[in-house]
């Protein structure tokens, strides 16, 4: 995962949104916003606008 430090709030970084960490989509709200994520064991909900700034690599098990 990579992101632009200027577009991601410090709060997300403090909650574990860091390059190289795992991100899993747990659930999306009925209209797709917000998204409920598991970021390296930390659960959080973020808006789609914020999620668009996070670049992920899909890992297949």
C-alpha positions in Angstrom: 0.0 0.0 0.0 1.3 3.5 -0.8 -0.3 6.9 -0.5 0.4 10.6 -0.8 1.1 12.1 2.7 -0.5 15.4 1.6 -3.9 13.8 0.9 -4.1 11.3 3.8 -4.9 12.8 7.2 -2.4 12.2 10.0 -5.2 10.3 11.9 -5.2 7.5 9.3 -1.4 7.2 9.5 -1.7 7.0 13.3 -4.3 4.3 13.0 -2.0 2.1 10.9 -2.4 3.2 7.3 1.2 2.8 6.4 3.1 1.7 3.3 3.6 -2.1 3.4 0.7 -2.8 5.8 -2.2 -5.1 4.9 -5.6 -3.7 4.2 -8.8 -5.8 4.0 -12.2 -4.5 3.1 -14.5 -5.9 5.8 -17.8 -4.3 4.7 -19.2 -1.5 2.6 -22.3 0.5 3.7 -25.5 -0.1 1.7 -24.7 2.7 -0.8 -20.9 1.9 -0.7 -19.9 4.7 1.6 -18.3 4.5 4.1 -16.0 1.5 3.8 -15.2 -0.6 6.9 -11.5 -1.7 6.7 -9.1 -3.8 8.7 -5.7 -2.1 8.5 -3.1 -4.4 10.1 -5.5 -5.3 12.9 -7.0 -1.8 13.3 -10.6 -1.5 12.3 -11.8 1.8 10.9 -14.4 3.3 8.6 -13.4 5.8 5.9 -15.2 7.6 3.1 -14.7 6.5 -0.5 -13.0 9.9 -1.2 -10.3 9.0 1.3 -10.0 5.4 0.2 -9.4 6.6 -3.4 -6.1 8.0 -2.2 -4.8 4.7 -1.0 -3.0 2.5 -3.6 -3.2 -1.3 -2.9 -1.7 -4.4 -4.3 -4.1 -7.3 -4.4 -2.7 -10.4 -2.8 -4.3 -13.8 -3.6 -4.2 -16.5 -1.0 
